[in-house]
Amino acid sequence: MTTFEARTDIAATPSRVWDELLDLTAWPSRDTSLGRLEGSLVPGGRVTIHVEGSSRAFRLRVVELEPGRRVVLRGGMPLGLFSGTRHYTLEPSGDGRTTFTMAETYAGLLSPLVTRSIPDMQPAFEAFAAGLRRDAEAATSVATHDREDRA
């Protein structure tokens, strides 16, 4: 089974990271292979991801959403012939920090054939995790400075 995964420790609370993760407009700045996104991360919602420089679009359904903790997206072919499932997970790691994990797995009868045509997604996963870390830590820094300025 083909799986891609990236993990990073973020110097921000899970709620701050969650807010950044839900901002679909920021996703292309975290992963340059993403052109634009449509939809929203709500239970049962749909998200369409357009690949930069391509006419390809991936339509995904939000199959699980646990606020502040986890989002699971799934897309694929009818009849379960092929599916891709992407997990975004946030774990508190103490001292206001968060461990972020992004993973994708593929399943289905046609999975061995389809996964041969899937490019190496590891660099994109690592870029997304690093971008989320950058954005969440920057937002935390701004919020900290704002509190200090008011004090």
Backbone bond lengths (Angstrom), bond angles and torsions (degrees), N, CA, C in turn:
res aa  C-N    CA-C-N  psi(-1)  N-CA   C-N-CA  omega(-1)  CA-C   N-CA-C  phi
1 M - - - 1.446 - - 1.523 108.93 -
2 T 1.321 116.17 132.84 1.457 121.41 178.19 1.518 109.44 -83.42
3 T 1.319 116.37 132.05 1.461 122.45 178.27 1.517 108.94 -140.57
4 F 1.314 115.15 140.43 1.460 121.45 171.99 1.516 106.82 -119.49
5 E 1.340 116.79 143.73 1.461 120.02 -179.94 1.517 110.70 -152.55
6 A 1.322 115.27 141.03 1.466 121.94 173.20 1.521 106.95 -134.45
7 R 1.320 115.14 144.69 1.466 121.10 -179.34 1.514 107.94 -140.92
8 T 1.330 115.29 141.29 1.456 119.39 177.80 1.524 109.88 -149.55
9 D 1.312 115.63 152.79 1.461 122.23 175.13 1.518 107.20 -97.45
10 I 1.330 116.36 130.33 1.468 121.64 -174.74 1.523 109.22 -118.77
11 A 1.315 116.10 131.03 1.468 121.83 178.72 1.523 109.21 -82.40
12 A 1.324 115.01 64.45 1.465 122.79 178.69 1.521 107.58 -159.32
13 T 1.315 116.09 155.00 1.463 120.44 -179.51 1.526 110.60 -70.55
14 P 1.324 117.27 156.82 1.472 119.33 176.19 1.530 112.74 -55.72
15 S 1.333 117.95 -36.26 1.468 118.82 -179.60 1.527 111.09 -66.81
16 R 1.319 118.65 -37.53 1.469 122.03 177.29 1.534 109.72 -66.77
17 V 1.331 116.86 -45.55 1.472 120.80 179.67 1.527 109.62 -63.35
18 W 1.326 116.67 -40.02 1.471 121.59 179.09 1.527 110.38 -59.43
19 D 1.328 116.58 -46.51 1.463 120.34 179.08 1.528 110.89 -58.72
20 E 1.315 116.58 -41.83 1.465 120.45 178.88 1.531 111.36 -68.01
21 L 1.321 117.39 -40.08 1.465 121.65 -179.76 1.524 111.15 -62.67
22 L 1.322 117.70 -39.54 1.462 120.82 -177.79 1.525 113.78 -72.67
23 D 1.330 118.09 -11.77 1.456 122.26 -179.82 1.533 110.04 -81.47
24 L 1.331 115.85 87.44 1.468 120.37 -177.36 1.525 112.69 -62.28
25 T 1.328 118.23 -26.19 1.468 119.84 -179.93 1.527 111.60 -65.62
26 A 1.338 117.15 -22.29 1.471 120.74 -179.61 1.527 112.47 -87.69
27 W 1.312 118.63 -14.13 1.465 120.14 -175.88 1.523 113.94 -56.49
28 P 1.349 120.58 -44.04 1.472 119.22 179.67 1.530 113.70 -61.26
29 S 1.323 118.61 -26.76 1.467 119.23 177.62 1.527 111.11 -75.78
30 R 1.321 117.20 -16.17 1.466 121.53 179.37 1.527 111.44 -93.34
31 D 1.318 116.38 -25.33 1.463 121.38 -178.80 1.523 106.95 -142.41
32 T 1.324 117.07 106.16 1.459 121.28 -173.97 1.527 113.78 -68.98
33 S 1.343 118.18 -8.16 1.462 119.24 175.68 1.530 111.17 -78.99
34 L 1.330 116.75 -11.58 1.458 121.14 178.44 1.522 109.50 -89.55
35 G 1.316 115.99 127.23 1.454 119.69 177.30 1.514 110.80 -84.77
36 R 1.310 116.42 -67.28 1.459 120.72 177.20 1.524 108.34 -149.11
37 L 1.310 114.22 162.00 1.457 120.91 179.48 1.519 109.40 -127.63
38 E 1.320 114.78 146.21 1.457 120.93 176.52 1.518 107.65 -127.90
39 G 1.312 116.13 149.12 1.455 120.21 177.65 1.509 110.78 107.95
40 S 1.324 115.03 -165.38 1.462 118.96 179.57 1.515 110.21 -152.31
41 L 1.310 113.98 154.33 1.457 121.11 179.99 1.526 109.03 -88.20
42 V 1.329 114.97 82.58 1.455 122.64 176.48 1.523 107.36 -130.35
43 P 1.339 118.21 155.54 1.471 119.48 -179.88 1.530 111.47 -53.27
44 G 1.331 116.22 127.48 1.455 121.98 -179.99 1.518 114.10 76.06
45 G 1.330 117.33 -1.31 1.460 121.12 -178.49 1.514 112.63 -71.31
46 R 1.291 114.19 171.80 1.463 121.07 177.46 1.519 109.48 -123.08
47 V 1.328 114.34 145.64 1.456 121.86 176.90 1.525 106.90 -130.35
48 T 1.324 116.20 131.49 1.458 121.00 175.15 1.524 107.30 -111.56
49 I 1.324 114.81 124.21 1.459 121.47 179.79 1.527 108.16 -107.32
50 H 1.328 115.71 121.70 1.466 121.78 177.20 1.526 107.95 -98.66
51 V 1.318 115.76 129.10 1.461 121.52 -178.65 1.527 109.35 -80.99
52 E 1.333 115.63 132.80 1.463 121.66 -179.80 1.527 110.47 -59.89
53 G 1.345 115.89 133.03 1.458 121.06 176.58 1.515 114.59 71.88
54 S 1.331 117.38 18.05 1.456 121.21 -177.38 1.527 108.80 -144.01
55 S 1.305 115.45 160.19 1.465 119.48 174.85 1.534 110.61 -89.92
56 R 1.326 116.60 1.69 1.468 120.64 -178.28 1.518 111.61 -72.59
57 A 1.316 114.11 139.16 1.460 121.08 175.24 1.522 107.39 -136.72
58 F 1.314 115.53 139.24 1.451 121.42 178.90 1.525 108.03 -112.40
59 R 1.324 115.53 124.05 1.452 121.28 179.67 1.521 108.66 -100.65
60 L 1.317 114.44 120.88 1.461 120.35 -175.51 1.520 109.95 -122.98
61 R 1.317 115.79 150.13 1.457 121.82 176.06 1.524 108.41 -110.05
62 V 1.327 115.80 140.96 1.462 121.11 173.86 1.528 106.13 -78.73
63 V 1.334 116.48 106.22 1.463 120.32 -176.63 1.526 112.58 -96.34
64 E 1.324 116.25 -14.84 1.457 120.60 176.59 1.518 108.49 -153.38
65 L 1.313 115.53 136.13 1.452 120.32 176.04 1.527 107.57 -145.88
66 E 1.304 114.86 113.23 1.456 122.36 176.27 1.527 105.64 -115.06
67 P 1.348 117.31 100.59 1.467 120.52 -173.02 1.532 113.51 -49.29
68 G 1.329 113.53 132.70 1.461 120.66 178.37 1.510 114.66 77.99
69 R 1.331 116.86 -0.97 1.460 119.02 -173.98 1.523 115.48 -134.47
70 R 1.352 118.00 -43.37 1.468 117.98 -169.14 1.524 111.84 -159.33
71 V 1.340 114.58 140.04 1.462 123.04 170.97 1.525 106.74 -130.63
72 V 1.337 115.95 134.87 1.460 120.46 176.33 1.529 107.83 -126.17
73 L 1.342 115.23 126.75 1.461 122.67 178.21 1.528 108.70 -114.61
74 R 1.337 115.98 143.90 1.470 119.15 178.62 1.521 109.50 -140.07
75 G 1.318 114.51 141.63 1.457 121.28 176.01 1.515 108.65 -149.67
76 G 1.333 115.78 169.60 1.450 118.32 177.83 1.509 113.19 156.67
77 M 1.326 114.49 -154.43 1.454 122.07 -176.30 1.528 110.76 -97.09
78 P 1.333 116.01 158.06 1.468 119.92 177.26 1.528 111.78 -62.23
79 L 1.303 115.22 160.08 1.465 124.10 175.15 1.531 113.28 63.10
80 G 1.317 116.90 16.96 1.456 120.09 178.40 1.514 114.35 69.57
81 L 1.342 117.41 19.29 1.461 119.91 -179.47 1.527 111.70 -64.43
82 F 1.340 115.61 -33.73 1.454 120.73 176.86 1.519 107.75 -156.16
83 S 1.325 115.94 137.33 1.463 119.55 173.80 1.517 109.62 -145.14
84 G 1.322 113.47 149.14 1.453 121.41 173.05 1.511 107.49 -119.07
85 T 1.323 116.68 133.17 1.456 121.55 179.98 1.516 108.17 -123.33
86 R 1.338 115.13 124.44 1.463 121.14 -178.87 1.526 108.98 -114.19
87 H 1.320 115.57 130.27 1.460 123.41 -179.43 1.525 109.27 -113.83
88 Y 1.320 116.33 133.83 1.460 123.58 170.48 1.527 105.32 -118.47
89 T 1.315 117.80 118.08 1.461 121.35 -174.95 1.520 110.94 -127.43
90 L 1.331 115.55 136.92 1.461 122.52 177.17 1.523 108.29 -117.14
91 E 1.334 116.04 130.41 1.465 121.87 177.37 1.521 108.71 -126.60
92 P 1.343 117.90 125.61 1.466 118.07 174.37 1.524 109.14 -62.11
93 S 1.335 116.50 136.77 1.470 118.85 -178.61 1.525 111.73 -121.96
94 G 1.330 117.14 17.61 1.463 120.90 176.34 1.508 112.61 90.85
95 D 1.316 115.95 154.91 1.467 123.27 178.45 1.526 112.64 53.57
96 G 1.345 116.78 36.31 1.461 120.14 177.73 1.516 114.10 71.68
97 R 1.309 117.18 21.46 1.466 122.20 -179.16 1.524 109.71 -106.76
98 T 1.333 114.99 163.31 1.462 121.72 -178.12 1.522 109.75 -137.70
99 T 1.321 116.23 137.29 1.459 120.88 169.91 1.523 106.94 -97.09
100 F 1.333 116.14 121.08 1.459 122.88 179.58 1.518 108.59 -105.05
101 T 1.334 116.09 131.83 1.465 121.87 175.95 1.523 108.68 -128.28
102 M 1.318 114.63 135.02 1.463 122.90 176.53 1.522 106.08 -126.23
103 A 1.333 116.88 123.60 1.467 119.94 -178.12 1.521 109.46 -140.83
104 E 1.325 115.36 149.56 1.464 120.67 176.71 1.519 108.79 -137.38
105 T 1.334 115.12 134.52 1.461 121.28 177.42 1.525 108.70 -128.39
106 Y 1.300 115.54 156.93 1.460 122.24 -178.42 1.513 109.45 -122.88
107 A 1.335 115.52 144.52 1.462 120.68 -178.73 1.525 109.35 -146.90
108 G 1.313 115.39 171.11 1.460 121.31 176.43 1.507 112.21 113.27
109 L 1.302 114.75 163.11 1.461 122.87 -177.36 1.528 113.24 -56.07
110 L 1.329 116.28 -39.22 1.466 120.24 -178.25 1.526 113.37 -91.21
111 S 1.312 116.74 4.21 1.462 120.81 -177.14 1.534 113.33 -53.32
112 P 1.338 119.24 -46.05 1.474 118.38 -179.95 1.533 113.21 -59.45
113 L 1.328 116.89 -33.91 1.465 120.20 179.86 1.531 111.55 -77.80
114 V 1.329 116.32 -46.20 1.460 120.63 -176.23 1.520 111.60 -66.89
115 T 1.315 117.51 -40.74 1.470 119.54 -175.84 1.527 112.49 -65.78
116 R 1.319 117.85 -20.30 1.468 119.93 175.69 1.520 112.22 -64.92
117 S 1.346 116.02 -27.05 1.465 119.53 -178.19 1.534 112.33 -94.88
118 I 1.323 117.77 -3.45 1.460 121.04 179.10 1.530 109.00 -82.34
119 P 1.331 116.63 126.72 1.467 118.74 179.60 1.526 110.66 -68.74
120 D 1.313 115.81 169.12 1.462 121.21 176.64 1.531 107.92 -66.19
121 M 1.329 116.37 110.01 1.461 121.71 -177.78 1.529 112.35 -88.46
122 Q 1.333 117.52 -5.87 1.461 120.23 -175.11 1.536 113.08 -56.86
123 P 1.341 119.49 -46.80 1.466 118.56 178.64 1.531 112.82 -60.14
124 A 1.329 117.30 -38.53 1.473 120.36 178.82 1.523 110.77 -66.41
125 F 1.330 117.27 -39.60 1.464 120.89 178.50 1.525 110.21 -64.08
126 E 1.317 116.90 -44.40 1.461 120.77 179.72 1.529 111.06 -65.08
127 A 1.342 116.79 -38.45 1.470 120.50 177.97 1.529 110.47 -65.12
128 F 1.333 117.19 -42.15 1.459 120.04 179.61 1.526 110.71 -62.55
129 A 1.334 116.81 -46.66 1.470 120.77 179.96 1.526 110.66 -60.99
130 A 1.326 117.39 -42.98 1.469 121.05 179.24 1.526 110.62 -65.83
131 G 1.317 117.74 -39.59 1.455 121.58 178.78 1.521 112.00 -66.87
132 L 1.329 116.77 -40.36 1.465 120.37 176.98 1.529 109.86 -63.40
133 R 1.338 116.09 -42.31 1.468 120.42 177.17 1.525 110.34 -59.71
134 R 1.323 116.53 -47.69 1.464 121.65 179.91 1.532 111.02 -57.91
135 D 1.330 116.93 -48.22 1.461 121.08 -176.70 1.527 111.77 -67.91
136 A 1.325 117.71 -43.33 1.470 120.60 -179.34 1.522 111.20 -66.91
137 E 1.327 116.75 -40.37 1.465 119.56 179.38 1.529 110.93 -69.45
138 A 1.323 117.93 -36.58 1.462 120.90 177.01 1.525 110.28 -65.92
139 A 1.329 117.29 -42.10 1.470 120.86 178.40 1.523 110.46 -64.60
140 T 1.322 117.06 -37.15 1.464 121.23 177.80 1.521 109.86 -65.69
141 S 1.321 117.27 -41.78 1.457 121.98 179.93 1.531 110.86 -63.18
142 V 1.331 116.73 -43.48 1.462 121.15 178.73 1.521 110.25 -62.83
143 A 1.338 116.77 -45.18 1.461 120.79 179.87 1.522 111.02 -63.05
144 T 1.324 117.55 -38.48 1.469 121.19 178.50 1.519 110.59 -65.30
145 H 1.325 116.74 -44.31 1.467 120.58 179.20 1.519 111.53 -64.33
146 D 1.339 116.99 -38.65 1.463 120.81 178.37 1.528 110.66 -62.14
147 R 1.330 116.74 -42.34 1.471 120.04 178.66 1.523 110.28 -65.12
148 E 1.321 116.74 -40.27 1.470 120.36 -179.79 1.528 111.04 -65.76
149 D 1.341 116.13 -38.40 1.462 120.30 179.69 1.532 111.89 -65.94
150 R 1.322 116.60 -33.63 1.463 120.58 179.93 1.526 112.34 -77.75
151 A 1.320 117.00 -21.30 1.477 120.82 -177.09 1.504 113.18 -76.77
